[in-house]
Amino acid sequence: MIDTVLQGLLMAMQMTVFALALGLTIISFQSYQANESKRLESAFIGFAFLSMGVALTTIVSQVSELTTIFSIVETVPFIIGFGMLYLSLYR
């Protein structure tokens, strides 16, 4: 019983993180559309990849039988996303 409640809580928390990441992506896209610049474009792309990373992490955590290769694959969007955010600060 407790496991079911904790799994439900974990899923709700993961969906909240995904919703927040998606919200940041939408806001950064709207900012980019309003004032097109390389900085805002990089920030939008960064947030989009971070949202993708959160989604992949949520999916991979639901399937415990996945191999290490999937863990590597889920990390790549985070690397790209944080790299693009880093670029947006220095462009």
Order of alpha helices (4+ residues) and beta strands (2+ residues): alpha-alpha-alpha
